[in-house]
Amino acid sequence: MGAVTVEVNGFEWQGKKVLVTGASGFKGAWLSRALHDLGARVYGTIRSDVHPDSAYNLLGCQRFATVYHTDVVDREHVNELINKIVPDVIFHLAAKALVPMALRYPRRTYDVNFTGTLNLIEACREEKICERLLICSTDHVFGHVDPAALPARGFDERTRVSYGGPYDTSKAAMELMVRSYHYSFWAELPAVGITRCANVFGLGDTNARRVIPYFISSAKDTGKVDLQYNLNGRQFIYVTDAIVGYIKAAASLNEGGYREKRTAARPDSRSPFTPTFHFAIEDYGDTHSPYIQMLAVANLTAELTGARANPATVDYAENENKVQALNCDATRRTLGWSPHVSFAEGIAKLAEWFDARGDTSALARLAETDAELIVKSAISKAS
């Protein structure tokens, strides 16, 4: 799809210089492609190893994105990057995002998730560069919650963060730091926002450790879905809906950049709360909860793929939150956002993707269809 000139929630992306940290990651690649299709000039930080079937490759990101092998933990390199690009907008997605890896490498997890974000926001403050900065967080920031203590609709956008394992706590600490900077240095920063997503899944996710790709690949390759635990409750969101949410969130940050705020700032004009946005599917059919348990996920995957689900002998995973759930009401009202792809539809889409493994052309065609869906949904007046 060629570049288009459109507005998203009143913001024009055409010609904007946009930096996506973590651009070679699953969400980063989808976001980079969508921004390119909206007319932005895309820059990104990437890893040195990119899977050939990754979204980054199949969406053709290497053809249009200007990329840098920058480790966000390196403060000097982050400053150099910001000064070299001078971006109008930054989406900060670079993170250590897998719970098992965070438990294995907690120090690196804190370095990337906390210090990497600190380096980025401090570079924006010191260099007075960038007009809008969207920090991508997670639904893990509420920590260990007993299912009976979860609010009926899940945690809303203003719920205070807590602690849990290294991944959860590194992200919660990161959010507190961002809010502190936003409050303390409001007139010196870009317009800042935070997003929290449920578990994102979709085409081009090559990380088999994530639950939905793991369940579908197991169903396709072995005819069965083996569970490690049954009752942990999670929410999910299809990648196209998550990316539309990110773009609408950045477009809706309305405090202006540091230039506007330094010339017209008043003590009472600061935002009392860093704008925060939630993206999740909250309806899972027969369940009355805003989340779905792993056994139900396995059963649905098995039903849609013709496989069978094998329950686990353990109810809850050790060292993981029993339940996570986001309430997206305020985000829907603020952004005019809602998910277009249901949970079952998303699983069916990803199952089709797994059927096409080995056929690069077929994989690319499926990816192109979803890329077009993102732009259509982003520019929709009532998505």
C-alpha positions as CSV (number, residue, x, y, z in Angstrom):
1,M,0.0,0.0,0.0
2,G,1.5,3.4,-1.0
3,A,1.9,6.3,1.4
4,V,-1.3,8.3,2.0
5,T,-2.0,11.7,3.4
6,V,-4.6,11.4,6.2
7,E,-5.3,12.6,9.7
8,V,-5.6,10.3,12.7
9,N,-7.6,11.9,15.5
10,G,-6.7,15.3,14.1
11,F,-2.9,14.6,13.8
12,E,-1.2,14.6,10.4
13,W,1.5,11.9,10.1
14,Q,2.7,12.9,6.6
15,G,6.3,13.9,6.6
16,K,6.8,13.5,10.4
17,K,10.0,12.0,11.5
18,V,9.1,9.1,13.8
19,L,11.5,7.0,15.9
20,V,10.4,3.5,16.9
21,T,12.6,1.9,19.4
22,G,12.5,-1.9,19.1
23,A,11.5,-1.6,15.4
24,S,12.6,-5.1,14.6
25,G,10.4,-6.6,17.3
26,F,6.9,-8.0,16.6
27,K,4.9,-4.9,17.6
28,G,7.6,-2.5,16.5
29,A,7.6,-3.9,12.9
30,W,3.8,-3.6,12.6
31,L,3.9,-0.1,14.0
32,S,6.8,0.9,11.6
33,R,4.9,-0.3,8.6
34,A,1.7,1.4,9.6
35,L,3.5,4.7,10.2
36,H,5.1,4.4,6.8
37,D,1.7,3.8,5.2
38,L,0.4,6.9,6.9
39,G,3.2,9.0,5.3
40,A,5.7,9.2,8.2
41,R,9.5,9.0,7.8
42,V,10.3,6.0,9.9
43,Y,13.5,5.5,11.9
44,G,14.1,2.6,14.3
45,T,16.4,0.8,16.6
46,I,16.8,-2.9,15.7
47,R,18.5,-6.1,16.8
48,S,21.3,-7.6,14.8
49,D,19.4,-11.0,14.4
50,V,16.1,-10.8,12.6
51,H,14.1,-14.0,11.8
52,P,13.4,-14.4,8.0
53,D,9.7,-15.0,8.7
54,S,9.4,-12.1,11.1
55,A,6.9,-9.3,10.6
56,Y,9.9,-6.9,10.1
57,N,11.0,-8.8,7.0
58,L,7.6,-9.8,5.6
59,L,6.3,-6.2,5.9
60,G,9.3,-4.9,4.0
61,C,10.5,-2.6,6.9
62,Q,14.1,-2.9,5.7
63,R,13.0,-1.1,2.4
64,F,11.7,2.1,4.1
65,A,13.0,2.4,7.6
66,T,16.3,4.1,8.5
67,V,17.7,1.8,11.3
68,Y,20.4,1.9,14.0
69,H,21.8,-0.9,16.1
70,T,21.5,1.1,19.3
71,D,21.2,-0.4,22.8
72,V,18.9,1.9,24.8
73,V,20.9,1.0,27.9
74,D,23.8,3.0,26.5
75,R,23.1,6.6,27.5
76,E,25.6,8.2,25.2
77,H,24.4,6.2,22.2
78,V,20.8,7.2,23.0
79,N,21.7,10.9,23.1
80,E,23.6,10.5,19.8
81,L,20.7,8.8,18.2
82,I,18.2,11.5,19.3
83,N,20.5,14.3,18.0
84,K,21.1,12.5,14.7
85,I,17.4,11.9,13.9
86,V,15.7,14.9,15.7
87,P,12.4,13.0,15.7
88,D,9.0,14.7,15.9
89,V,7.5,11.6,17.6
90,I,9.0,8.7,19.5
91,F,7.3,5.4,20.2
92,H,9.3,3.6,22.9
93,L,8.8,-0.2,22.5
94,A,12.3,-1.5,23.1
95,A,12.0,-3.9,26.1
96,K,12.8,-7.2,27.7
97,A,9.2,-8.5,27.6
98,L,9.2,-12.3,28.3
99,V,8.5,-13.3,31.9
100,P,10.7,-16.5,31.9
101,M,13.7,-14.5,30.5
102,A,13.2,-11.8,33.1
103,L,13.3,-14.4,35.8
104,R,16.5,-15.8,34.4
105,Y,18.1,-12.4,33.7
106,P,16.6,-9.9,36.1
107,R,19.4,-7.3,36.0
108,R,19.3,-7.0,32.2
109,T,15.5,-6.8,32.4
110,Y,15.8,-3.8,34.8
111,D,18.6,-2.3,32.7
112,V,16.5,-2.3,29.5
113,N,13.1,-1.6,30.8
114,F,13.9,1.0,33.4
115,T,17.3,2.5,32.6
116,G,16.7,2.4,28.8
117,T,13.5,4.4,29.2
118,L,15.2,6.8,31.6
119,N,18.0,7.4,29.1
120,L,15.4,8.1,26.4
121,I,13.2,10.6,28.3
122,E,16.3,12.3,29.8
123,A,17.7,12.7,26.3
124,C,14.5,14.4,25.2
125,R,14.6,16.7,28.2
126,E,18.3,17.6,27.9
127,E,18.3,18.0,24.1
128,K,14.9,19.6,23.9
129,I,14.1,17.3,21.0
130,C,10.8,15.6,20.1
131,E,7.2,16.8,20.4
132,R,5.3,13.6,21.4
133,L,6.7,10.6,23.3
134,L,4.6,7.5,23.8
135,I,6.0,5.0,26.3
136,C,4.7,1.4,25.9
137,S,4.1,-0.4,29.1
138,T,2.2,-3.6,30.0
139,D,-0.8,-5.1,31.9
140,H,1.7,-6.8,34.2
141,V,2.3,-3.6,36.2
142,F,-0.4,-4.4,38.7
143,G,1.6,-7.3,40.0
144,H,0.3,-10.4,41.9
145,V,-3.5,-10.2,42.3
146,D,-5.8,-12.8,43.7
147,P,-8.6,-13.4,41.3
148,A,-11.1,-12.6,44.0
149,A,-9.5,-9.2,44.5
150,L,-9.6,-8.2,40.8
151,P,-12.2,-5.4,40.1
152,A,-15.2,-6.8,38.2
153,R,-14.1,-5.1,34.9
154,G,-10.4,-5.2,35.5
155,F,-7.9,-2.4,36.4
156,D,-8.7,1.0,34.8
157,E,-6.3,3.5,33.4
158,R,-5.9,5.3,36.8
159,T,-5.2,2.3,39.0
160,R,-1.9,2.5,40.9
161,V,0.8,0.1,39.9
162,S,2.2,-2.6,42.2
163,Y,5.0,-5.1,42.1
164,G,5.6,-8.8,41.1
165,G,8.4,-10.5,39.3
166,P,11.3,-8.8,37.6
167,Y,9.4,-8.0,34.4
168,D,6.3,-6.7,36.2
169,T,8.3,-4.6,38.6
170,S,10.7,-3.2,36.1
171,K,7.8,-1.9,34.1
172,A,6.0,-0.6,37.1
173,A,9.1,1.2,38.2
174,M,9.5,2.6,34.7
175,E,6.0,4.0,34.8
176,L,6.6,5.7,38.1
177,M,9.8,7.2,36.8
178,V,8.0,8.5,33.6
179,R,5.2,10.0,35.7
180,S,7.8,11.7,38.0
181,Y,9.5,13.2,35.0
182,H,6.2,14.3,33.4
183,Y,5.2,16.0,36.7
184,S,8.6,17.5,37.6
185,F,9.8,18.6,34.2
186,W,6.5,19.1,32.4
187,A,7.6,22.2,30.5
188,E,10.9,20.6,29.4
189,L,9.5,17.4,27.9
190,P,7.5,16.3,24.8
191,A,3.8,15.6,25.3
192,V,4.1,12.2,27.1
193,G,1.7,9.3,27.2
194,I,1.8,5.7,28.5
195,T,0.1,2.6,26.9
196,R,-0.7,-0.7,28.5
197,C,-1.5,-3.7,26.3
198,A,-2.8,-7.2,27.0
199,N,-0.9,-10.1,25.4
200,V,-0.5,-9.1,21.7
201,F,-0.6,-11.8,19.1
202,G,-0.8,-11.9,15.3
203,L,1.0,-12.6,12.1
204,G,4.8,-12.5,12.0
205,D,5.4,-13.3,15.7
206,T,8.3,-15.7,15.6
207,N,8.7,-16.1,19.3
208,A,7.4,-19.6,20.2
209,R,7.5,-18.8,23.9
210,R,4.4,-16.7,23.7
211,V,1.3,-18.6,24.5
212,I,-0.8,-18.2,21.4
213,P,1.9,-19.0,18.8
214,Y,3.0,-21.9,21.0
215,F,-0.6,-23.3,21.2
216,I,-1.2,-23.0,17.5
217,S,2.2,-24.3,16.4
218,S,1.7,-27.3,18.8
219,A,-1.8,-27.9,17.4
220,K,-0.5,-27.8,13.8
221,D,2.6,-29.8,14.4
222,T,1.5,-32.5,16.9
223,G,-2.3,-32.4,16.8
224,K,-2.5,-31.5,20.4
225,V,-2.2,-28.5,22.8
226,D,-0.4,-29.5,26.0
227,L,-1.0,-27.1,28.9
228,Q,1.5,-26.4,31.6
229,Y,-1.1,-24.8,33.9
230,N,-4.9,-24.4,33.6
231,L,-6.3,-21.4,35.4
232,N,-4.1,-18.4,34.9
233,G,-6.3,-15.7,33.5
234,R,-5.1,-13.4,30.7
235,Q,-6.4,-10.9,28.2
236,F,-5.3,-10.7,24.6
237,I,-5.3,-8.2,21.7
238,Y,-4.8,-8.8,18.0
239,V,-1.8,-6.9,16.7
240,T,-3.6,-4.7,14.2
241,D,-5.9,-3.4,17.0
242,A,-3.0,-2.8,19.3
243,I,-1.1,-0.8,16.6
244,V,-4.2,1.3,15.8
245,G,-4.4,2.1,19.5
246,Y,-0.8,3.2,19.7
247,I,-1.2,5.5,16.7
248,K,-4.4,7.0,18.0
249,A,-2.9,7.5,21.5
250,A,0.2,9.3,20.1
251,A,-2.1,11.4,17.8
252,S,-4.2,12.4,20.8
253,L,-1.5,13.7,23.1
254,N,-2.6,17.4,23.2
255,E,-0.3,19.2,25.6
256,G,2.1,20.2,22.8
257,G,5.9,19.7,22.9
258,Y,8.4,21.5,25.1
259,R,8.6,24.6,22.8
260,E,4.9,25.4,23.3
261,K,4.9,24.6,27.0
262,R,8.0,26.7,27.7
263,T,6.5,29.8,26.1
264,A,3.0,29.4,27.6
265,A,3.4,27.1,30.7
266,R,1.4,28.0,33.8
267,P,1.6,26.0,37.1
268,D,-2.0,25.0,36.7
269,S,-1.7,23.9,33.1
270,R,0.2,20.7,33.8
271,S,-1.6,17.5,33.3
272,P,-2.4,16.1,36.8
273,F,-2.0,12.6,35.5
274,T,0.2,11.3,32.6
275,P,-2.3,10.2,29.9
276,T,-2.6,6.5,30.0
277,F,-4.3,4.2,27.5
278,H,-5.5,0.5,27.7
279,F,-5.8,-1.9,24.8
280,A,-7.3,-5.4,25.3
281,I,-10.1,-7.6,24.2
282,E,-12.5,-7.7,27.2
283,D,-15.2,-10.1,25.8
284,Y,-14.4,-13.8,25.6
285,G,-17.9,-15.2,24.9
286,D,-19.4,-17.4,27.5
287,T,-17.2,-16.2,30.4
288,H,-18.4,-13.5,32.6
289,S,-14.9,-12.4,33.4
290,P,-12.9,-9.7,31.4
291,Y,-10.2,-12.4,30.9
292,I,-9.9,-15.9,29.7
293,Q,-8.2,-18.9,31.5
294,M,-5.5,-20.9,29.8
295,L,-7.6,-24.1,29.6
296,A,-10.3,-22.2,27.7
297,V,-7.6,-20.7,25.4
298,A,-6.3,-24.2,24.7
299,N,-9.8,-25.6,24.1
300,L,-10.6,-22.8,21.7
301,T,-7.4,-23.3,19.8
302,A,-7.9,-27.0,19.6
303,E,-11.5,-26.5,18.3
304,L,-10.4,-24.1,15.6
305,T,-7.5,-26.2,14.4
306,G,-8.9,-29.7,14.8
307,A,-6.5,-30.7,17.5
308,R,-7.1,-31.8,21.1
309,A,-6.3,-30.0,24.4
310,N,-4.5,-31.8,27.2
311,P,-5.1,-30.1,30.5
312,A,-2.3,-29.7,33.0
313,T,-2.0,-31.2,36.4
314,V,-1.2,-27.7,37.9
315,D,-3.7,-24.9,38.2
316,Y,-1.4,-21.8,38.4
317,A,2.0,-21.1,37.1
318,E,4.7,-20.6,39.7
319,N,6.2,-17.0,39.8
320,E,3.5,-15.6,37.5
321,N,0.5,-13.5,38.2
322,K,-2.7,-15.6,38.6
323,V,-4.8,-13.1,36.7
324,Q,-4.4,-9.9,34.7
325,A,-7.2,-7.7,33.2
326,L,-7.5,-4.2,31.8
327,N,-10.6,-2.0,31.8
328,C,-10.5,0.0,28.6
329,D,-13.6,2.2,29.1
330,A,-11.7,5.5,29.3
331,T,-9.5,4.7,26.4
332,R,-12.5,3.9,24.2
333,R,-14.1,7.2,25.0
334,T,-10.9,9.3,24.7
335,L,-9.6,7.8,21.5
336,G,-12.7,6.5,19.7
337,W,-10.9,3.1,19.7
338,S,-12.3,-0.4,20.0
339,P,-10.9,-3.8,18.9
340,H,-12.1,-4.9,15.5
341,V,-10.7,-8.5,15.6
342,S,-12.3,-10.9,18.2
343,F,-10.2,-13.4,20.0
344,A,-11.5,-16.4,18.0
345,E,-11.0,-14.4,14.7
346,G,-7.4,-13.6,15.7
347,I,-6.6,-17.3,16.4
348,A,-8.1,-18.3,13.1
349,K,-5.9,-15.7,11.3
350,L,-2.8,-16.9,13.0
351,A,-3.7,-20.5,12.3
352,E,-3.9,-19.6,8.6
353,W,-0.5,-18.0,8.9
354,F,1.0,-21.2,10.3
355,D,-0.5,-23.2,7.5
356,A,1.4,-21.0,5.0
357,R,4.8,-21.6,6.7
358,G,7.5,-22.1,4.0
359,D,5.6,-20.0,1.4
360,T,7.1,-16.6,1.7
361,S,4.7,-15.1,-0.9
362,A,1.7,-16.4,0.9
363,L,2.9,-15.1,4.2
364,A,3.6,-11.7,2.7
365,R,0.1,-11.5,1.2
366,L,-1.5,-12.3,4.6
367,A,0.6,-9.6,6.2
368,E,-0.3,-7.0,3.5
369,T,-4.0,-7.6,4.2
370,D,-3.5,-6.9,7.9
371,A,-1.3,-3.8,7.1
372,E,-4.1,-2.3,5.1
373,L,-6.6,-3.1,7.9
374,I,-4.5,-1.0,10.3
375,V,-4.6,2.1,8.1
376,K,-8.3,1.8,7.5
377,S,-9.0,1.4,11.2
378,A,-6.7,4.2,12.2
379,I,-8.4,6.8,10.0
380,S,-11.9,5.6,10.8
381,K,-13.9,8.2,12.6
382,A,-15.6,5.6,14.8
383,S,-13.4,2.6,15.2
